[in-house]
Amino acid sequence: MALGGGTFIAQNKILPGSYINFVALSVATATLSDRGAAAMPLMLDWGVDGEVFEVTSGDFQKNSLKIFGYDFAHPSLKGLRDLFRNIRLGYFFRLGTGGAKAENTYATAKYVGVRGNALKIIVQINVDDAAKKDVTTILENSVIDVQTVTTAAELKNNDFVNFKTAATLTVTAGTALTGGANGTIANGDYQTFLDKVEGFQYNAIGCPSNTPAIKSMFAAFSKRLRDEQGVKFQSVVYNHAADYEGVVNVKNEALDETGDEVGGLVYWVTGVVAGTAVNKSALNKVYDGEYTPNVDYTQIQLENAIKAGEFTFHRVGNDIRVLADINSLVNETVEKNYLFKENQTIRVIDQIAMDIAALFSKKYLGVVPNDQAGRLSLKLDIVKHHEQLQEIRAIQDFSDEDVTVDRGNTAKAVVVNDLITVVNAMAQLYMTVVVA
């Protein structure tokens, strides 16, 4: 007689036999998600046009020449070096439309931009076979590519040029590519960036412009996504009083050698806002970037900067340090008190929002019944998440009684009430010494 077997939903089988369910451990757990991702539009001389592209910190160090047209140490990448000091991943968008690709008789630059004018092609007779030619692609003084071919039709495109396969290869000590031009940058390019980057996940977004309308655009973008869609990140702008916890307002002016990057500190601050751990503060952090911040402020001016919600650098001995790890929120409300001015608080609540939303979406949404057992499971996952925050000293005095999960007004809804106490770094010391 055949025995029963297979899987089961309820314990209601009639035949004797083995009914075994194999269930994968859920990939959606209550673990803490990584920080350290930032997004930023860039004014570039080389690179991908019209799309957001991803660069890891390793890519930036090893492949910056291919990605941005300059080697890692080049002065043109100073801002990016500041940014990558504190992030692991960047999402970038090249600003500008139009422009032109440099070209010569033998090749056309892969991308539009003035950097293509630094390319040249060398054609020489091959020393081992006079019927063949060595075709070398040079970027400034760097050899990019060498190919030995009989005709141009055999050439393969490289990371910097597309070859004209119908060209006649004539010996040349070096024929430069010319005519490369950057595109024209308009306010609409920044809006295009924001539209395209909206679907990515990052902890901070930097605004490299000092144009008031563009800075307002970034602030409004941050507020809309945070408040209306639950997408948690902070925007970093220079000299823009947004009065909102989702916007960090950099106070200090920073000039490079040419004096044309007044808001240059936005790069470093964006990296710090994105990359500071959920249980850490940037308070008193040493600025280790390449710009020269203006820190010529009096004590009263520094106090006023904190009151005005300005992220400010000041001098401490030979170091330049972060005065206070704050955002631009100034006016307190019943819902948002002084704690919401601290970026450390925002990091914690953003971490909770992102992690619990991801957990619910992957593990519970449309899967787990909204009954007592299902709600208890959700509560236990939230408690586990918060216990991890408490273990790393991001929150304190938490217990499972601080989380309640109840049925909502409809059969599909669950209502979670949660209480946390955020830990902030020590900032002020009040000490009394009694001398006998």
C-alpha positions, 0 to 999 in steps of 0.5 A: 500500500502506498503511504502518504507523503509530501508537504502540509499546510495544516495537520489534517492528513488521513494516510499514514506517512511523512509530510515534510516542509522545507522552509528557507530561513528568511533573508529579511532579518532585523539586522542593521543595514549598512551606512556610507552611501552618498549621491551627488551631481558632478561637473566633469570633463569626462565620463558617462552622460545622462545616467546615474553611475555607481562608484565604490571606494575601491573603484575610485582609487583603482579606476578613477582614470577610466571613470573620471578621466583623471588619475586618483591624485589629480587636483581635479578630483580633490572634492571626490577625494574629500567625499570618499574619505568617509563613504563606501559607495557613491552614486553620481550624475554628470551635469550638462547637456550638449558638448562635443567629443574630441576626435582625429583621423583615427579615433573619436573620444568615448565621451564628450568633454574637454578631457578628450583633448588630452588624448592622442594616437601614435602609429608606428611600424612594428619592430618584428613585422614591418607589414604591421603597425603598433597603434598606441592610445595616450592620455597625457603621459599615460599609455592607455592601450597598444594594439598591433594590427595590419589595418584599422579595421582590426582595431578594438575600441578601448576605454577612451576611444572608438577607432575609425575602422575605415581610416588609413594607418599612417605613421605618426609620432602623435596625432592629438584628438581635438574639438572636445567640449563640456556640455552646458550646465543649467538648473534643469540638469540638477532636477534631472539628477534628482529625478534619476537618483530618486530610486536609489538608496543612499544616506546623504545627497550633496549639492555642489551648487551655490545657486539659491534656487538649486539649493532650495531644490535639494532641500525640497527634494529631501523634505518630499521624500522624507515626509511623503515617501518615507525615504530617509536621507539628509541633503547637504548644502552650503549656506542655506537655512532650511530649518529642517532636520533632513538638510545639513547647512554648511557654514564655512567658506572654503576656497581652493587655489583658484578660488572658485569652490566657495562651497567645497566643504560640501563634499567632505560633509556629505561623506561624513553625514553618509558614513558616520555610524549609527552609534557615532557622532561627528562632533569634534571630528577633525577635518582631514580634507584638502580644502582650506576652511575659513574658521575666523570666527569669534566665540559669540559667532560660533554660539550663534552658528549653533543656534542658527542650525549651521554645521560649522568648523572651528580651530582647536590648536593646530586642528580644524574640527566639527563644532557640532554635529547638527542639521538646519532645524531651528524652530522646535515643535511638539513633534520635533524638540531639540533632540531632532537638531542632532544628526546623531538622533536623525541617524538613529531614527532613519536607521529604524525607519529604513530597517523596519520598512525593509523587514516588513516589506520582505518578510511580512507584507502579503505573507504573514497573517494579521492575527495575534501570532503574526503581530507577535512575530513582528514585535519580536523582530522589532525588539531584536532590531532595537536590542542590536541598537542598544548593544552598540549604544545607539539607544539606551533603556530599551525593553520589549515593553516599549514596543506594542503591535496591535490590529489597526482599523482594518483587517489588513492594518497593524499599528506599531507604537515604539519608544526609544531613547537616543544616546548622544555623544558627550559634548559638555563637561560641568565640573565643580572642584572643592578645594579644602 
